[in-house]
Amino acid sequence: RASSRQGDDKVHWLMEGRDGAEIHPDLSPVEGEPVVWRQQLRPNEELIAALKAKNTTKVVLAGVKTAQGILATCEALADESFLVYIVRECVGDSDEARGAVVLDHVLNQYADVLAVDAFREQISQEIMMDMYIAYKTAPRAG
């Protein structure tokens, strides 16, 4: 960890309990929804376990440091066979050009990278298809 080498007072980006790391009220987790903090670049098993415990198959990533944290998380989720979506307007990087290159040429190998309107359309179609499949494959009485 960079903070262990330089000290938490100098390196405290998005560290739990630090200013700037609060979850915006509009994005507050619903009851029973896990919040996972990590101390390294790649997500730990806590995130993967929480998603698997809820039988999650699709994950939408949002956050900062597209070329680092988002990329590492996307790779880890893809390795575990999750379907990953990245909404362009929901990620950012301190270097705009680097972030754009990662979105356009790297992340699209592991995830669907979409603008918000395209994401809304795609996910609504996928939800409808998932509901149709669930209906068609549900056991019937008699």
N, C-alpha and C positions, 0 to 999 in steps of 0.2 A: 504494500500500500504506500502510495506517495505520502499520505499523512503520517505514517509511522517514521518516514525518513525526514520529513520537513516539519512535522508538527501539525496538529489539527487546526491551530489558529491560522496557519498559512494556507493549508489545503483542506478546505471544508465544503467543497461544492456538493450540494445536495446531500449532506450527511444528516442522518436522522437527528432531529432536535435542534438543528442549526437554522438561522434565518435563511429564508429562500427555499427551504426544503418542505415547507408545509404543502399539503394537498389543498388545492383551490376548492372552496365550498361547492362549486358547480360540478366538481369531479369526485366528490366524496364517495367512498365505497359504500355500497348498500350492505345491509345486515348480512353477516356471514361471508362477505367478500374479503379475501385475504389481501393484505398489503405486505409486500415482501421488500425489505431493504437489503441491499447487498454491499459488500465491502471490497469487492474485486470487480474486474472488468466483465468476466463471464458470469452469468447468473448461477447461483448455487442450486443444489437439489431441492431447496425449499420451494422455489418457484415451480419447478417441474412437477414436484409432488402435489402441490396445491392444485395445479391445473388438471393433473391426472385424477385426483380425488373427486373432482367435479365432472369427470368424463368430458372434459373440454377437447374439442377437435380443432377449433378455429381461434386464432389469437390476433388481435389488432394491436400493433405496437405504436406508442406515442412517446415522445421525449426529446431530450437534447443529446448532443454529441452523436449525430448520425453516423459518423465514420468510426466511432468507438463503441459506445454503449448499445446503440440500436443495432449496429452490425453484429456485435458479439451475441446479443440476446437473440437476434434473428437466426444466426447460425446454430445456436444451442437448441432453439425450438424446432428448427428444421431437422436437426439431427434426431430429435425425438418424435418425428413424423407429425408435428402439428402443421396445420395450414396457417400460414402467416400472411397478414395484410399490413401494409404500411401506407398510411394516408399522408401524402406529401405535405399538406398543410399542418400536420400534427407532429412533425419532426423538425429539428433544426440543428445547425452546427455552427461553431464559432468561426469557421471558414466556409463561407457560402459556396464557393467554387468546389471545394473538397466535398461538401455535403451533396451537391448536385451530381458530381461524378459517382459517388458511392450509390446514390439512389438510382441513377440511370444505368450504371454498368456493373455493379456488384450485387446490391440487394435484390435486384430483379431475378437473380439466379435462385434465390431461396424463398422469395415472397412475391405476392402481387403488390406492386407499387402503383398506387392509384391516386388521382385527384379526388377530392371529397365527393363531388357529384357522381363520378364513376364508381366510387366505392359504395355509395348509397344504393345505386342501381344494382350493382353486382351482388351485394350482400342481401338485398331484399329478394332478388331472384333465387339466391341460394337458400335462404330461409324458407321460401315457399316450396322449393324442391325438397328440402329436408322434411317439411311438414307433410308433403304428399307421400314421400317414401315411408315415413312413420305410419301414416294412415293406411297405406296399402299393405304394409307388412305387419300390422297389429293383429294379434289373435282375435278371432271372431267367435262369439258364442253361437252354438248350435249349428 
